[in-house]
Amino acid sequence: MSADDPTPTPEAVDAAAADAAERSAADPAATSIPPGRPVGRWADLRKRVLSAVVLIAVGGAEIWLGGPSFAVLVVLLTGAMVWELAKMTAPDHENTPLGLAAIACVSLGVTLVLPDRFTAAFLLVPALAIALTDRRDRRLSSLYSVAIMVAGYGLIDLRMTAGTPVILWLVLIVVASDVLGYFVGRVVGGPKFWPSVSPKKTWSGTLAGWAGSALVGLGYVLAGYGTLWLVPLSVVIAFAGQMGDVWESWIKRRCGVKDASTLIPGHGGVLDRFDALIGAIVVLILLGLALDLPLPALVAG
């Protein structure tokens, strides 16, 4: 090796490693984690809680108020999710994701302002745009964009037609399933639910999510806002939400990313937070087309 060659010799590497080990043994604090800093599997808990508080405050206020402000919020969130999907599946495209997000917002807005079975076709416009642009998994991405658009429309329509109780029921099911799945899955662990698609999801967390959703449904029944049929329906919708989570995890794994984006601290992107709600709303709409669902409503005494 010449004198100008900066490449270290194997002997130099070994000497540096030995020196580092000596310093670590002499001063353990130099390599230890500072006191008070969360470690391991709970490292992201503080950020998750703080972000969740903000999301609950803003989302709860808008759900309660309803009307145009709620619709605008959902339209913007829908656009953000399409932006994340477009960015994940075509990371080299700089302007295309923003353009697709704008198309999603306009398409959903047209469908809401001019409600008709023909204008409902506007919900498919972002999927068509995604299919016509160069990206990975165009069919899968297009199908998922349809789910995003349908969920956005369904959330606004349910708030206008079914009222606050149904929206709160949906949100509580998703939150109960997510929170219990998170804590029970990390504390109990056990066999993985679908390791090739979602490596962190366990059967213990999945079952805990079902139990939590059943308690939400039972709470509504005891409060006089539904019949006992609401309990099994709550479990079905929770499972649909979990599948929405798995679907998004599958897309992220195929794209080689951990999070859809970094828009929400501790949670990743908007899709990472609302993926389960997408699955829940889409399945609820599909079931509603075929069945007379026992949705939450004040039961006459």
Contacts in CASP RR format, 6 or more apart in sequence:
PFRMAT RR
TARGET T0000
AUTHOR 0000-0000-0000
METHOD contacts of the structure
MODEL  1
MSADDPTPTPEAVDAAAADAAERSAADPAATSIPPGRPVGRWADLRKRVL
SAVVLIAVGGAEIWLGGPSFAVLVVLLTGAMVWELAKMTAPDHENTPLGL
AAIACVSLGVTLVLPDRFTAAFLLVPALAIALTDRRDRRLSSLYSVAIMV
AGYGLIDLRMTAGTPVILWLVLIVVASDVLGYFVGRVVGGPKFWPSVSPK
KTWSGTLAGWAGSALVGLGYVLAGYGTLWLVPLSVVIAFAGQMGDVWESW
IKRRCGVKDASTLIPGHGGVLDRFDALIGAIVVLILLGLALDLPLPALVA
G
1 7 0 8 1.000
1 9 0 8 1.000
8 16 0 8 1.000
23 30 0 8 1.000
24 30 0 8 1.000
24 31 0 8 1.000
33 39 0 8 1.000
37 43 0 8 1.000
38 44 0 8 1.000
38 45 0 8 1.000
38 46 0 8 1.000
41 186 0 8 1.000
42 186 0 8 1.000
44 266 0 8 1.000
47 265 0 8 1.000
47 266 0 8 1.000
47 267 0 8 1.000
48 266 0 8 1.000
48 267 0 8 1.000
50 265 0 8 1.000
51 264 0 8 1.000
51 265 0 8 1.000
51 266 0 8 1.000
51 267 0 8 1.000
52 267 0 8 1.000
55 264 0 8 1.000
55 273 0 8 1.000
58 73 0 8 1.000
59 73 0 8 1.000
62 69 0 8 1.000
62 70 0 8 1.000
62 73 0 8 1.000
63 70 0 8 1.000
63 159 0 8 1.000
63 164 0 8 1.000
63 167 0 8 1.000
63 168 0 8 1.000
63 171 0 8 1.000
64 164 0 8 1.000
66 159 0 8 1.000
66 164 0 8 1.000
67 159 0 8 1.000
67 160 0 8 1.000
70 156 0 8 1.000
70 159 0 8 1.000
71 112 0 8 1.000
71 156 0 8 1.000
74 152 0 8 1.000
74 155 0 8 1.000
74 156 0 8 1.000
75 105 0 8 1.000
75 108 0 8 1.000
75 109 0 8 1.000
75 112 0 8 1.000
75 152 0 8 1.000
75 156 0 8 1.000
76 105 0 8 1.000
77 152 0 8 1.000
77 270 0 8 1.000
77 274 0 8 1.000
78 104 0 8 1.000
78 105 0 8 1.000
78 108 0 8 1.000
78 148 0 8 1.000
78 149 0 8 1.000
78 151 0 8 1.000
78 152 0 8 1.000
79 101 0 8 1.000
79 102 0 8 1.000
79 104 0 8 1.000
79 105 0 8 1.000
79 108 0 8 1.000
80 101 0 8 1.000
80 263 0 8 1.000
80 270 0 8 1.000
81 148 0 8 1.000
81 260 0 8 1.000
81 270 0 8 1.000
81 271 0 8 1.000
81 274 0 8 1.000
81 278 0 8 1.000
82 100 0 8 1.000
82 101 0 8 1.000
82 103 0 8 1.000
82 104 0 8 1.000
82 126 0 8 1.000
82 145 0 8 1.000
82 148 0 8 1.000
82 149 0 8 1.000
83 97 0 8 1.000
83 98 0 8 1.000
83 100 0 8 1.000
83 101 0 8 1.000
83 261 0 8 1.000
84 97 0 8 1.000
84 260 0 8 1.000
84 261 0 8 1.000
84 263 0 8 1.000
84 269 0 8 1.000
84 270 0 8 1.000
84 271 0 8 1.000
85 130 0 8 1.000
85 141 0 8 1.000
85 144 0 8 1.000
85 145 0 8 1.000
85 148 0 8 1.000
85 251 0 8 1.000
85 260 0 8 1.000
85 271 0 8 1.000
86 93 0 8 1.000
86 96 0 8 1.000
86 97 0 8 1.000
86 100 0 8 1.000
86 101 0 8 1.000
86 130 0 8 1.000
86 133 0 8 1.000
86 135 0 8 1.000
86 141 0 8 1.000
87 93 0 8 1.000
87 97 0 8 1.000
87 261 0 8 1.000
88 251 0 8 1.000
88 252 0 8 1.000
88 255 0 8 1.000
88 257 0 8 1.000
88 260 0 8 1.000
89 130 0 8 1.000
89 135 0 8 1.000
89 136 0 8 1.000
89 137 0 8 1.000
89 138 0 8 1.000
89 141 0 8 1.000
89 251 0 8 1.000
89 255 0 8 1.000
90 96 0 8 1.000
90 97 0 8 1.000
90 133 0 8 1.000
90 134 0 8 1.000
90 135 0 8 1.000
90 136 0 8 1.000
91 255 0 8 1.000
93 133 0 8 1.000
93 134 0 8 1.000
93 135 0 8 1.000
96 133 0 8 1.000
100 126 0 8 1.000
100 129 0 8 1.000
100 130 0 8 1.000
100 133 0 8 1.000
103 125 0 8 1.000
103 126 0 8 1.000
103 129 0 8 1.000
104 125 0 8 1.000
104 126 0 8 1.000
104 145 0 8 1.000
104 148 0 8 1.000
104 149 0 8 1.000
107 122 0 8 1.000
107 123 0 8 1.000
107 125 0 8 1.000
107 126 0 8 1.000
107 149 0 8 1.000
108 122 0 8 1.000
108 123 0 8 1.000
108 149 0 8 1.000
108 152 0 8 1.000
108 153 0 8 1.000
109 122 0 8 1.000
110 119 0 8 1.000
110 122 0 8 1.000
111 119 0 8 1.000
111 120 0 8 1.000
111 122 0 8 1.000
111 123 0 8 1.000
111 153 0 8 1.000
112 153 0 8 1.000
112 156 0 8 1.000
120 153 0 8 1.000
123 146 0 8 1.000
123 149 0 8 1.000
123 150 0 8 1.000
123 153 0 8 1.000
124 146 0 8 1.000
124 149 0 8 1.000
126 145 0 8 1.000
126 148 0 8 1.000
126 149 0 8 1.000
127 142 0 8 1.000
127 143 0 8 1.000
127 145 0 8 1.000
127 146 0 8 1.000
127 149 0 8 1.000
128 142 0 8 1.000
130 138 0 8 1.000
130 141 0 8 1.000
130 142 0 8 1.000
130 145 0 8 1.000
131 138 0 8 1.000
131 139 0 8 1.000
131 141 0 8 1.000
131 142 0 8 1.000
135 141 0 8 1.000
136 254 0 8 1.000
136 255 0 8 1.000
137 251 0 8 1.000
137 254 0 8 1.000
137 255 0 8 1.000
140 251 0 8 1.000
140 254 0 8 1.000
141 251 0 8 1.000
144 247 0 8 1.000
144 248 0 8 1.000
144 251 0 8 1.000
147 247 0 8 1.000
147 278 0 8 1.000
147 279 0 8 1.000
147 282 0 8 1.000
148 278 0 8 1.000
150 281 0 8 1.000
150 282 0 8 1.000
150 285 0 8 1.000
151 274 0 8 1.000
151 277 0 8 1.000
151 278 0 8 1.000
151 279 0 8 1.000
151 281 0 8 1.000
151 282 0 8 1.000
152 281 0 8 1.000
154 281 0 8 1.000
154 285 0 8 1.000
155 167 0 8 1.000
155 277 0 8 1.000
155 281 0 8 1.000
158 166 0 8 1.000
158 167 0 8 1.000
158 170 0 8 1.000
158 281 0 8 1.000
158 284 0 8 1.000
159 166 0 8 1.000
159 167 0 8 1.000
162 295 0 8 1.000
162 297 0 8 1.000
165 220 0 8 1.000
165 225 0 8 1.000
165 296 0 8 1.000
165 297 0 8 1.000
165 298 0 8 1.000
166 295 0 8 1.000
166 296 0 8 1.000
166 297 0 8 1.000
168 296 0 8 1.000
169 216 0 8 1.000
169 217 0 8 1.000
169 220 0 8 1.000
169 234 0 8 1.000
169 295 0 8 1.000
169 296 0 8 1.000
170 237 0 8 1.000
170 277 0 8 1.000
170 280 0 8 1.000
170 281 0 8 1.000
170 284 0 8 1.000
171 277 0 8 1.000
172 216 0 8 1.000
173 213 0 8 1.000
173 216 0 8 1.000
173 217 0 8 1.000
173 234 0 8 1.000
173 237 0 8 1.000
173 238 0 8 1.000
173 280 0 8 1.000
174 238 0 8 1.000
174 241 0 8 1.000
174 276 0 8 1.000
174 277 0 8 1.000
174 280 0 8 1.000
176 209 0 8 1.000
176 212 0 8 1.000
176 213 0 8 1.000
176 215 0 8 1.000
176 216 0 8 1.000
176 238 0 8 1.000
177 209 0 8 1.000
177 210 0 8 1.000
177 212 0 8 1.000
177 213 0 8 1.000
177 238 0 8 1.000
177 241 0 8 1.000
177 242 0 8 1.000
177 276 0 8 1.000
178 209 0 8 1.000
178 245 0 8 1.000
178 276 0 8 1.000
180 205 0 8 1.000
180 208 0 8 1.000
180 209 0 8 1.000
180 211 0 8 1.000
180 212 0 8 1.000
181 204 0 8 1.000
181 205 0 8 1.000
181 206 0 8 1.000
181 208 0 8 1.000
181 209 0 8 1.000
182 205 0 8 1.000
183 208 0 8 1.000
184 204 0 8 1.000
184 205 0 8 1.000
184 208 0 8 1.000
184 209 0 8 1.000
185 202 0 8 1.000
185 204 0 8 1.000
185 205 0 8 1.000
185 208 0 8 1.000
188 202 0 8 1.000
188 204 0 8 1.000
188 205 0 8 1.000
189 202 0 8 1.000
189 204 0 8 1.000
189 205 0 8 1.000
190 202 0 8 1.000
190 203 0 8 1.000
190 204 0 8 1.000
191 202 0 8 1.000
191 203 0 8 1.000
192 199 0 8 1.000
192 201 0 8 1.000
192 202 0 8 1.000
192 203 0 8 1.000
193 201 0 8 1.000
193 202 0 8 1.000
193 203 0 8 1.000
193 205 0 8 1.000
193 206 0 8 1.000
193 246 0 8 1.000
194 201 0 8 1.000
194 246 0 8 1.000
197 246 0 8 1.000
197 249 0 8 1.000
197 250 0 8 1.000
197 253 0 8 1.000
198 245 0 8 1.000
198 246 0 8 1.000
198 249 0 8 1.000
198 250 0 8 1.000
201 242 0 8 1.000
201 245 0 8 1.000
201 246 0 8 1.000
201 249 0 8 1.000
206 242 0 8 1.000
209 238 0 8 1.000
209 242 0 8 1.000
210 235 0 8 1.000
210 238 0 8 1.000
210 239 0 8 1.000
212 238 0 8 1.000
213 234 0 8 1.000
213 235 0 8 1.000
213 237 0 8 1.000
213 238 0 8 1.000
214 231 0 8 1.000
214 232 0 8 1.000
214 234 0 8 1.000
214 235 0 8 1.000
216 234 0 8 1.000
217 230 0 8 1.000
217 231 0 8 1.000
217 233 0 8 1.000
217 234 0 8 1.000
218 231 0 8 1.000
220 226 0 8 1.000
220 230 0 8 1.000
220 296 0 8 1.000
221 227 0 8 1.000
221 228 0 8 1.000
221 230 0 8 1.000
221 231 0 8 1.000
224 298 0 8 1.000
224 299 0 8 1.000
225 296 0 8 1.000
225 297 0 8 1.000
225 298 0 8 1.000
225 299 0 8 1.000
226 294 0 8 1.000
226 296 0 8 1.000
226 297 0 8 1.000
226 299 0 8 1.000
227 294 0 8 1.000
227 299 0 8 1.000
229 294 0 8 1.000
230 294 0 8 1.000
230 295 0 8 1.000
230 296 0 8 1.000
233 293 0 8 1.000
233 294 0 8 1.000
236 283 0 8 1.000
236 287 0 8 1.000
237 280 0 8 1.000
237 283 0 8 1.000
237 284 0 8 1.000
238 280 0 8 1.000
240 279 0 8 1.000
240 280 0 8 1.000
240 282 0 8 1.000
240 283 0 8 1.000
240 284 0 8 1.000
241 275 0 8 1.000
241 276 0 8 1.000
241 277 0 8 1.000
241 278 0 8 1.000
241 279 0 8 1.000
241 280 0 8 1.000
241 283 0 8 1.000
242 276 0 8 1.000
243 279 0 8 1.000
243 283 0 8 1.000
244 275 0 8 1.000
244 276 0 8 1.000
244 278 0 8 1.000
244 279 0 8 1.000
244 280 0 8 1.000
245 275 0 8 1.000
245 276 0 8 1.000
247 275 0 8 1.000
247 279 0 8 1.000
248 260 0 8 1.000
248 271 0 8 1.000
248 272 0 8 1.000
248 275 0 8 1.000
248 278 0 8 1.000
249 275 0 8 1.000
252 258 0 8 1.000
252 259 0 8 1.000
252 260 0 8 1.000
259 268 0 8 1.000
259 269 0 8 1.000
259 272 0 8 1.000
260 268 0 8 1.000
260 269 0 8 1.000
260 270 0 8 1.000
260 271 0 8 1.000
260 272 0 8 1.000
261 268 0 8 1.000
261 269 0 8 1.000
261 270 0 8 1.000
261 271 0 8 1.000
262 268 0 8 1.000
262 269 0 8 1.000
263 269 0 8 1.000
263 270 0 8 1.000
264 270 0 8 1.000
264 272 0 8 1.000
264 273 0 8 1.000
267 273 0 8 1.000
284 293 0 8 1.000
287 293 0 8 1.000
END
